[in-house]
């Protein structure tokens, strides 16, 4: 196969395509052997960092309640930096090239556990529960649940992709909610836009764009600004994060308590105030050194037919073997089966029943996610189904009238009989 000419043809096709590129068929040689659904595992990869805020308590007797909330937010930020590094940088292959994942089918699931590698087993078992809740447009729902620590991360993500002159741009829809139930604290985390660089060379890498937000129920908030090479520091994966007491103070950057800056894929620093002070900075975190907990997945022989690795096994094996004709054959078979299933459902007037996630309508007065809505209002972020992180009252809100969001139903998962972690 002539990879160069095939890649050039693919770039030419997406450059002239005016719609959403997320479902476009890619050449077999740039496919990842993993389903896109499985990529949501990275929310839980750094389990120890995820659970760290539970250990930050007022043990010094000084009763600095606001300081405790600030320290917990800083701990959440460290986890978040490790997470986006895992999601967008550390998982690329040895050639540092992003691969296109397989498009999950409706009802596809992925379940696993993160091992507690601590010597005293203080973390407890952490479960990962992923489900493809929508196919057109694609939406993946995820949950990371630790019963011992009474901590739940839940959320969903979908992408809309379009081509610019030199890069593939992605707008993420969805968000994450992080609940520390023993602490009575919740966090809203938005998903930043991103783009793929290096398309022309055939070696795509991810850069994050614009802004994202972390809003704490304690009112503290963090505003992230992302850039690529040459804007803040001349390095790829650069960012600044300013921390404020509340949303109102965030309207003026000079109210910032602290500024964190550096690379989200490597070393970053922290300084007091609103600017990145290189002279008074202190080392804050190194995402590349974050320890990932081992993911434990059942053998494929024990998996349900809807579980990702079993469902896509023949396709994944073909990708690893480099058998491009077989990739096309096996992939087409799955996709055709799904199309037929959807046609049968439509003919019968039924819809696919989601297994572990409920769609919550924020416009309904009796919806059950008051905590999530409170965080959106606190951050003055749009609750509508628009790209993640759009501000309330923005002109971009006009593109949608709905306010429907996916939430994990733990009772449904605990009652599950056929699929277990």
N, C-alpha and C positions, 0 to 999 in steps of 0.2 A: 504493500500500500504506500502511495506517495503522501506522507503525512503533511508535508509543506503545502502541497496543492489542495489537499482536502481541508486543512485548517484555513487556508486563504479563502476557499469557497464558503466555508462556514461563517467566517468573519464578514464576508461580503453579503451573505444572506441576512445576518442579524443587523448589519448596518442599514439595510434597506427596508427592514421590518418596522412597521409603525405601531404595533400592538404590544401587549405584555409578553416579554420574552421568557418568562419563568417556565412555561410548559413546552418551549421549543425543543425539538429533537436535536441532540448534539452528536458529533462524530463519535463512534465507539471508542477511539483511542484516548479521548479525554474524559471518559466516564470513570467515576469512582465505583468500587464494588460495594459501597454502602448506600443504603437508602437515606434520603434527606431526613426522614423521621429520626433516625438514629443519632443524627448530629445534635439533637437536643439533650443528649446525655451530658454534654459539657457543662450544663448548669449545675450538675452535682459532682463533677470530677474532683474539685477541691473541697471535699467534704469537711475537713478540719477547719478550713477558713470559713466555710458557710456557717458552721455551728459556733464559731468563736465568740460572737456577741453574747451568747448565753453565759459565758464565764466572766463577763465584765459587770461587776456589781459594786455597790458602795460598801467596800470592806475597810476603808481607811478612817471611817468615823467622822469625816468632814462634811458629810451630807451635801456633796456637790452634785445635786441631781442633774442640772443642765450639763455638767461636765461628763456625767455617765452617758447621757444620750449622745453627746458629741463623740465620745470615744467609741460608742457602738456604731455610729455612722462611719467613722474612720475604719473600723473593722469590716463593715459591709463593703466599703470602697475597695479594700484590699482583696476581698473575695471577688468582687466584680471585675477588677483588673485581671486577676488570675483566670477568671471565667472567659473574658473576651480574648485573652491570649490563647486559651485552649480552643475556643471556637474558631478563631480566625487566623491564627499564626502557627501554633505549635503542631497542628494536625496535618499541615501540608507535607507532601512527600519529600524524598531525599533530594529532589531537584528543585525544591521550594516552589512547586507549581500547584495551584489550586485545581482540583478535579471537580467535574460536575456530578453531583450525587444522583442516584436513581429517584425518580418521582414517586413518592408513596401513593398507594391506592387507598381509596376510602375504606376505613375500617381496619387498616393495617395497624399493628401494635408492636411495641418493643418494651419488654420489662426486664429488669436486672436489679442487682444489689451492689452497693459499694462496700467493700470490706473495711472493717475497723482495724487499721494497722497499728493503733496505739498500744503500747505495752500493757496499760491498765484497762484497756477496752472501755475507755470513758465515753467514747462517741456513741456507741451502739450501732445497730444495723440501720442503714439508709437505703430506702427503696426508690427505684426509678420507674416511673409509669408514663409511657408515651403512647399517644393515639392520634392517628390521622382522622380528624373530625370533619374535614371538608376537602374536596378534590378540585373543584373549579369555583373560585381560585383556591389553590392549595393552602390549608391551614393545619399546622401540627400543634397539638396540645401536650403540655408536659407537666409533670409533678415530681418533686423530690421530697420524700417524707421520711422523717426520723421520729419514731414513736418515743424513744427514750428521752430525747431532747425536746419533744413536743414542738417540733419545728417543721413547717411546710413551706416549700416554694412551689408556686403554681403559676401557669401562664400559657400563652399560646403565641404563635408567630406565623406570619404569612409574608410572602414577598411579591413585589411587582417590579419587574426589571425592564429597562429600556436602554437604548444605545446612544451614546454621544459620539463625538468625533474620534476620541481615542480610548474610551473605556466603557465598560458595561456598568450601568448604574442601577442600584437596588434600593428601593424604599421598603422598609420593613413595617408590617402592620402587627399590632399586638403589644403585649407588655408582660411583665412578671410581677407577681405579688409575693412578698416574703413575710411570713408570719412567725414571729417568736412568741408563741402563746404563753410560755411561762413568764415572759417579761412584759406581756401586754403591749408589744410593739409590732408595728407593721411597716413595710416599705414598698413603695411603688417604684418600679424600674422600667424606664422606657428603652426602646431599641433604636440605635442610631442608624441613619442611612449609611450605605457603603458603596464602594465601587471596586471593580476588578481592574488592576493595572497589568500591563505586559501582555495584552491580548494579541497585539500585532506580532510580537516575538514568539507567541505560542506558549508562554510560561506565566499564566495569570497569578497574581497575588492580591490579597485583600487590603484595602485601606478604608478606615472609618471616616465618616464625613459629618460636618455640621455639629449638631448638639444632641445630647441625651440628658436625662434627669434621674436622680434618685431622691424621692420624697419620703421622709420619715413621719410617722404619726406623732412624733415629738415636736414637729414643726421644722426641725433642721432639714436643710436640703442641699444637694450638690448639683452643680451645673457643669457638665463636661463639654469641652470644645475639642474637636478632632481635626487633625490636618495630616497631610502626607509630607513628603520630603521637601524641605526648603522654606517652610513658612515660620514655624516656631523655632525649631532647633536645627533644621537642615537634615533631620533624620526621619526615616520612615516611621509610621505608627506613633507619631507625636500627639500629645494631648495636653490640655490644661483642665484642671477641675477646681472650681471655686466653691467654697463651703460657706453657707449663710445660716443665720438663726431662723429665718423663715422666708417665704416667697416674697413678701413685700420688700425685704432688704435686698433680695437678689436682683431687684429692678435696677439697682445701682451697683456696679461691680466693685466700687470702692468700699462697700459695706462688707466685703468678704472677710471672714475670720481667718481663713487659710487658703493658700493656693498650692495645689499639687501639680507637678509638671514633669515631663519626661517622655518616656516611651511606654505605651500600654503593653508592649510585648517584651519589655525589659526593665531597666532601672528607672525609677522616678523619685522625685524629691518633694519636700514640703517646706513652705516658708509662711510666716505670718503675713496677713494682709492680702491685698488684691493682686499683687504682682509676683512673678517668678523671680525671686531674689536669689541670684546665684552665689552671693557672698554669705548670706545668712541661712542658706538652705540646709536641711537635714535629710539624710537618706530616708525615704519612706517605705519603699517596697521594690522588690525585683520579681516581676511576674514569671520570668524564665526559670526561677529557682523554686517556684511553688511546687509542693509535693502533691502529686495526684494519687488519689486512692484507687485501688485496683477494682475494676468493674468485673463482676461475676455474672456471667450469662449462662443459662442452661445449655446443655448440648443440643444441637439441632434435632437430634432424634427424639428429644423430650418436648420439643416446642409444638405449639398449636399451628395450624396451617396459616393463620393470620399473622403470626409473628414474623418480623422483618427478615431475619436471617434464614429462616426456613423458606419463606415465600420467594425470596430472591436468590436462593442458593445456586441454582443452575446459571443464572445470569452472572452472579458474582464469580463463580468458578470460571466462566468463559472469559470474563474481563481479566482475571489473574493469568489465565493461560494465553491471552492475547488472540483468542479465536473470534475474530470480528463477525464472521458470518453466523456463528452460533450465538453470539451476543444478540444480534438482531432478531434471530429466530426465537430465542427464549424470552426476550423482552417483549416482543410483539405478541407472543402467546398470552402472557399475563395481561397485557393492556387490552387485548381483544376480549378476554374473558371478563374483565371488569366492565367493558362497554356493554357486553351482552347482559350482564347482571343489572346494570343501571336501566337498560331498556325494559327488562322484565319488571323491575320495580315501578317504572313509570307507567307501564301498561296496567299494572295492578293498582296503581294509585297509592303506593306505599313509599316511605322513605327509610333509609338506612338508620337503624337505632344505634346511637352512640353508646359505647360500652361503659365508660367511666367518667365522662364529662358532660356537664349540663351547659346549655346556652342561656346566659342570664341577660335579660333585656333591662338596661338601666332606665328606659323610659316608662317601665311598668312600676306602679307605686308599691306593689307587693314583692319586688325582687329581693333576693336573699343576700346580696353582697353590699351591705351598707358600709362596711369597713373599706372596701375598695373604692366606692364612690366618694367617701370622705377624703381619701388620699388624692383623688383626681381634683376635687374642689380645692383642697389645701394648696395644691401645686398650680392651680389655674390651668390645667391641661384639658384638652378636649376629650370628652367621653364618647365621642362619635367614632364610627368606623372609618377613620382616616389614618394616614401614616402615623406611626408611633411618635409621640413627643410634640405633636402640633398644639400650639397654645390655644386656650379658650378664646373665642372671639375672632380668631384668625380667618382670613378670607378662604383658606384651604378647608375650613369646616364645611363650607357650602357644598362640597363634593359628596357629602353623605348626610342622610337624615337618620340613619339607624344607630343604635347604641347597644349592640349585642356582643357579649364577650363570653369566652369559654372558661368554666371553673371546674376544678377537680371535685368529684364526689367520692369521698373516702368510704362512705357506707356502701356504695355500689362496688367499689374495688374489694372491700373486705368480704362482700357477699359472693364474689366471683368464684365459680366452681371449676371452670375449664382452664383458665390461665393464671398461673402464679409466678411470682418472682423466683 
